[in-house]
Amino acid sequence: MKLRIGIDVGGTHTDAVILDENDSLVGAAKVDTTQDVTSGINGALQEVIEKSSIDRDTVTAVMFGTTHFTNAIVERKNLAHVGLLRIGKPATLGVKPMFSLPKDLREAIGNTWRIVSGGHEYDGREIWEFDEDSTRAVAQEFKKIGVESVAIASVFSPVNPSHEEKASAIFAEVMGHETPITLSHKIGSIGLLERENGAALNAALAKVAPYTIRSLEQAVERVGLTKAKTFLTQNDGTLMNVDYARKYPVRTMACGPTNSMRGAAFLTGVRDGIIIDIGGTTALVGAITHGFPRESSVAVEIGGVRTNFRMPDLLAASCGGGTVVKFVDSSVELGPESLGFRITRDSIAWGGDTLTTTDVAVGLGEAQVDDRNCKRERVTARFSVEMLNRAYEKIISTLEEFTDRMKTSAEPVPLVLVGGGGIIVPKKAYSNFRGASVVIRPEHFQFANAIGAAIAQVSGEVDKVYDLDKMTRAQAIESAKQSASNEAVSAGADPLSVEVVEVDEIPLSYLPGTATRIRAKAVGKLVY
């Protein structure tokens, strides 16, 4: 029997699960997330294997949802010196590259950029001829000043990537084929500035990616999983192999909440609805359509950088299991402070002095924690039932408000609760939760994130503008589908299993002619 392991790193806990070929849960473990992240991963792997008593040779795949790359961007640590080339003279001289990046991030990655002539119109026609001589001169300059990683962005490159590809060949020739080069059309969608930012972020991770991925592979080897392949989860709820991840580490951003949403859909069978993932610090509210997270329709900021990645549409409420509860005059306030992993030391039920949302649930007798050091009487000795009920009502009304904001219609929809902090919503609230047709907290809810990683498929996506004066609408849609399928195969999907799961067409009335924007997404089974 083939087994696979899913691991997800959260801000408070690192979870690991083992699933068999039938997607049945064989074992699960939850350990504290460590400051260096890797130690917590090692601990989770070791514990889940020992608890399950499995034959290590039967594990054929390990899927990681990791915060390594997000942390590197947010903390500005170990980032590469990036040389950014924009291909857009004379059309884009009005706005400088990297202008929207926070100052400390620009400094951390070198603030090195140049613009050369080139770029395309929305329909693939050249705005200006690509300047190969200037590009070669820039490459020589970047090499001389010690640029470690290159990002290349051209106007409308998702429609016609030829100028980016020509520039890439020149940089590889001048700086060496081992130099990491990120092409923006592989990272983001139509908008130049956000796509350029995304390419710069990906290039900045050129030093972190090989080290991190090797650390994950070593963690797998250290516990004796010699026959297992390593994969990473992307922020759209699907997987990529390590070779793909080394090229595009930025695609792992926000993969944790996405894993939870995919896991919730898998555990309940709900294909369309609202997911609330309640962790130690926040409650993340998102929507799923056809079993996958609904993508954000607006630009998303990562570490203060505006990008146009395919990111899940999420709202974060200050309502996690460790969120601090305060009584201010006649009102109740939640957070923004959270005890996080310190809840077992500083919260009321564990003998501390800080009231949390978990204390409220325990004090009302609506939740039981499997820890003998957690005592309900400590809460009831300090807070009346009336006060605890006021706090409880605030918790529920906050989650109802965020659910309502995430919905696209007034109709009630299924609501799934997952995450270790889910105990703060007691069962008595399920029947009258505003906006929900049914509330479900599935078995193994606390491991939904790791389960989401373990059951993930592989995807590919394309976002292009097509000129319908040059082809029919049907040909444009078919081209987009084929491109998405090719991307999925490149990321590690079995070609025979790939299917297109999403096609969006957006007519662009503000452009001349009959231009239309088509987004297509394909998924397939993982090859391992």
N, C-alpha and C positions, 0 to 999 in steps of 0.2 A: 504494500500500500504506500502511495506517495503522500507525504505530509508537507505542509508549508506553514511558515511562521510569519505573523504580522506584528510589527512593532511600531508604536507611535509615541513620540516624545511630547509631553505636555509641559506646561509651566510648573506644575506641582508633581505630577506622577508620570512615569514611563511605563506603558502597558505592553504586554506581550501575550499573544494567543497562538495556539496551534490548531490548525484545521486539517481535516482529512479530505480525501478525494470527493466526498459527498457534501463538503462544506459543513460538517458537523464539528462542534467544538471538542477538542481532545484535552486541552489544558489552557490555563490562563494564569497570569501573574501580574501584580502591580507593585512597583517599587518607587521610591522617591527619585525624582529627577535631580541629577547632580549638577553642580555648577559647570563642570567641563562636558556635560551631556554624555560623553562616551562611556564614562564609568557607570552611569545609570543604565545605559543600553546593555553593557556587559552583565550587570546584575540581573536585569530582566530576562535576558537570554538564558543565563545559568539557572535562574529559579524556575522558569517555565519548563525547561527540559528536565530538571530534577524532579519537579512535582508530577510530571506526566509519565516519567519512566519509559520513555520512547527509545526505539532504536535510532540512533543519530543518523545512520545511513539511509533511513527512509525519508529524511527531510531533503526535499529537492529545491526549495526556494525560500528565501527570506526577504520580506518586503518591509522597507523602512519608510516611515514618515518622520522626517527629522527637522529640527529647528536650527541646525548648524549654520545654514546659509543665511537664514533670516537674521540670526544673532550677529553674524559677521557684518552685515549691512547696518543693522541698528547700532551696534557697538563701534562701528568703524575700525574693526580689528583685522589685521593680516590681509588687507586688500591690496590688489596689484596696482602698479602704476599704469594707468590706462591712457592710450593714445586714441583719440576719437577723430575719425575722418568723416565729415559730412560732404556728400556729393550733391551740390545744390546751387553753385554759382550760375548765374547771378540772381536766381529767384529767391534765395533764402537768406540773403545777407542782413536783413532787417532784424533777425533774432539770433543771438549767438548760441552756439551749442553749450550745454551744461548750465545755462543761465538760471534755470529753475531748480537746480540741485542746491541743497543746503550748503552753506559755505564750508562747514567742517568736512562734509563729504567730498566736495570738490578738492579740498586740500589733501584729503586722505588718498584720493586716487590720482593726484597730480595735476588736475586742471589743465590738461594738455589737449588741444584740439586744433584742427585746421579745416578749411573749406576749399574744395576744388570744383571746377565746372562740371556740370552733368545733371542727371536727373531726368525723370519722365513725367509726362502728362498722365491724367487718370486713365487714358485709353492705351497707354504703353508707348506713345510717340515720345521721342526725345525732346526735352525742353532745350537742352544744349548738348553739344558733343562732349563725351567724356574726355577729360584732360589727363592722359596717361603720363605725360612728362612731369606735370606738377605732382601727381600722385606718387610717382617714383621718388621725387625729391622729398616729399613728406615722409615716405617710408625710410629714406636714408636719415632724415633728421630724427625721427622717432628712435631709430636704432642707436644713433649717436648719443642721445640724451638718456638712454636706459629705459625706454618704455617696455613693460613686461607683457602687456596684453593689448590687443587692438580691437576697437569697435568701429564698424563701418555702417553708415546710414545714408541712404539715397532717397530722394523724393519719389514717392509712389513705387518703391521697390517691391511691395507685395504684388503689384501688377506686372512689373517687369524688373527682375532682379539682376539684369545683365551688367549694369554698371557696378553694383556691389561685388559681383563675382569677378569682374575684371580687376577691380581694386584689390580684392583678396589675393588673386594670383600674383600681383605685383608685390604686395607686402610679404607673401610667403617666400618669393624669390629673393627679396632684399634682406629681410630680417631672419629668414630661416623657417623651414616648414614646421619646426617644433614650437614656434610662437603661436599662442592661442589667438584666434581671430573669430570675432562674433559678427555675423551678418544680421542686420536688423530685421530683414524680412523673415528670418527664422524665429524671431522672438515675439514681435508685436504685430498689430494690424495697421490700418491705413494711416492714422495720424502720425506725422513725421516726428514731432517733438517728444511725444510719449514713447514712440517706438525707439527713438534715439536714446532716450533715458534708459529704457529697458535693456538695450544693447550695451550701454555703458555699465549698468549694474552687473549684467552677466559677465562682461569682461573683467570687472573688478574682482569677481570670485575665482579668477583663474588660478590663484595660489591656494585658496581654501578648498576648492573642489577636489583636486587629486589627493590631498592630505585627508580630507574628511571621508571620501569614498574608500580610500585604503584603510582607514580606521574601522569603518563599518565591515569591510571584508575581513579584517584581522579579528574583529569581534566574533564573526561567524566561525572563522578557523579556530579561534581559541577555545571554543566550546565543543570542538570536534565535529562540526558539520561540514565534512570534507566534500560531500557530493551536492551541496546546496549552492545555487546561483543567487546573486544579490541583485535586488531591484530597489528603486526609490519611487515613492508616490509623487504624482504631480498635483498641482493645485486645481485640476479639473476632476479629480477623483479617479484617475487612471495611473498606470505604471510606466516607467521607462527603465531600460537596462542601464548598467553602470557606464557603458561606453557613451550612450546618449546623454546620461546625467553629467558626465565630465564636460561635455560640450555645452550643455544648457542647464547649469545648476540653478539658475534663477527660476526655472519652472517649478521648483519645489516650494516656493513661497506660499504660505497659507494652506499647506497640504493637510495640517492637523484637523481644522474644522471640516474640511472636505471629506476626510476619512471618516469622521464621526457621522456625517450625513449619509454617506454611502453605507456605512455599517448599520445605521438606523433603518434605512430602506430595506436592507437585506434581512435584518432580524424581524421585521414586522410585515414585509411584503407590500408596504405602502409605496406606491410609485409616484403619487402626486400629493403633496401636503407640506406642512410646516414641521421643521425639526428644531428642537431646542436642546443644545448641548451645554449642560451645566457643569462647569469645571470648578476649580477651587477659587478662581478669581472673578470670572465673568460667566454670563450665560450668553452663548452665541446663538442667534436666531437666524435661520435660513430657510429657503424653500427648495424642494426637489420637484423636478418634472421628469417624467419617464425614468425615475430611479436615479437621476444624476442631479447635482446641485445646479440651481438656476444661476447663470452667470450674471455678473454685474454689468449694467448697460452704461455705466459711467466710468471715467478714469479712476484708477485705484492708486492710493499712495502707499509706498513701502519705504520705511525709514525716511519719510519726508520727501520721497521722490514720486512724482506723478508719472504713472505708466499706463499702458493699455493692454496688460496681460489678460489672459482668460482667467479671471478671478471669480470666486463664488460671491454671490450677493449676500452679504452678512450684515447684521446689526449686533452690536455688543452692548449688553446691559450689565450694569454693575450689580449683579445678582448671582454670584457664585456661592459655593458651599462655605467658603471662608470669608465672605463679604461682611464687613463690620456694620452692625445695626446700631443707630443712634436715635435717642428720643430727644427731640428739640422742641421745647414748649409743648404744643398739642399735636405735633406732627412726628412722623417717623422718617428717617433718612437712611438710605442704603448706600454704603461705600462713600467715595470710590475706593477707600482703603480695603485691603483684604489681608487676612493672616496667611493665606496660601498654605504652604507646608507647615507653618508654625501653629496651625489650628490645634494640634494635639498637645501643645504646650501652653498657649496663651488664651484659648477660649474658655468660657465659663464652665462648660460641661467637663472639661479636662482639668479644672482647678485654676484656671487663669482669671484674668480680670476684664476680658473683652468679649462682648456679646456678638455672636455671629448668626447668620441665617440658619446654620445647622443647629445651634443652641436653641433657636426658636422652635424648630421642628421637634427636637428632642424634648424640650421643656413642655410642649403641648402633648407629648405622648404619641405624636404622629410618625415618629421615625425612631428606629433602633439602630445603634451603631455597634458592630461586632468588635468592641474593645472594652475590656473590663475597667479601664481607667476613665471611660466616658460615663458620667453619672447624671441622671435627670434631676435628682434632688438638688444638685448644686445650682441649677437654673431656677427651679421653682422657689428656692430659698431666697433668691435675690430679686425675682421679677414676678409680678402678679399675672394671673391668667388673662386679665384684661389687657395688660401691656403686651403680653406675648401674642394675643389675638390681633391687636393693632399692627404689630410687626408682620404677622402672617398675612393679613389683608394687604399690606403694602407690597410684600413679595409677590403675591398672586396678581395684584393689579398692575405691577410693573411688567411682569411677563405677558399679561394679557395685552397691554399697550404695545409692546414690541411685536407681538404676534400680529396684531391688527395692522401695524405699520408695514410688515413684511408681505401681507396678503395683497393680491391684486383685485379682489372683489369682496363684497360684503358677505358672500355665501360662506357658511361654516365649512371648514376643511379638516381632515385628519391631522392630529398633532401628536408627534412622537417625542418623548422625553428620554434623553440618554445622558451619559456623563456621570462621574462619581458623585457630583453634587446634586443629582436628581432627587435625592431624598428630601430636599427642602420643599418640594411640591407634594403634599400628602394625597392619598387616594381620595379623600373626601372632596378635594377640589376638582377631581376629574369630571364629575357629572355636570357641573355648571361653569366650566371654564369658558369664558366669553370668547366667541369666534371659532371654537373648535366643535366639529361634529362628533368627534370621539378623541379621547386622550389615551395614549398607549405608552406604558413603560415596559419594554420587553425584557425577557430573561436575558441576562448577561449585558444589561444596559450599560454597566460601568466599563465595559470593554469594547464599546461600539467603535471607537477610533481605531484600535488595533485590528478589529475584525474587518473594518472598512479597508485597511491596508492589505489584509490577507486575501480579500476577495476581488481586489481591483483588477480591471482589464487594462488593455493598452489602447491608447487613442492617438488620433491625428486630426489636425484641424487646419482649415484654410479660410482666409478672409481676403477676397480680391474684388476689384472693380472690373466688370466686363463691359465691352462696347458692343451693344446689340446691333450696331450697324455692320459689324464684321462677322457676327455669328448669330444663330438663333438663340432664343431663350433656353430651349431644351439643351442645346449644345453647351451653353455656358454653365447650366446646372450640372450637366454630366461631367464637364471638365473640373468643376469644383469638387464633386464627389470623388472623382478619380484621384485628384491631388490629396484630398484628405485621407483616402485609403492608402496611398503611397506613404504618407507621413506616419500612419499607424504602423505599417510594416517596418519602416525605418526605426521606429521606437521599440520594436520587438514583438509585434503581433504576428500570429499565424495568418499568412495570407488567405488561407481557405476559410477562416472564421470571421474575417473583417466584414462589417456591415455599417452602412451609413445610418446614423441615428438622429441626425438633426440637419436640416437645411433651412436657412433663413435668407430671404431675398428682400433687399431694400432699394427701391428705385431712387436714384439720385437726381432729383428734379432741378437742383441748382447747378448742375454741370450741363454743358452743351451736348446735343445728340441724345442718344438713348442709353445712357450709362445706368448700370445696376450693380449694386454691391451684393455679393453672395457669400455667405458663411456656411461652411459644411463641416460636420464632425463625424468621424468614423471610429468605431471601437472594434476590438477583436480579442480573442483569447491569447493569453501570454504563452510564449514558447519557452519552456524550461525543462 
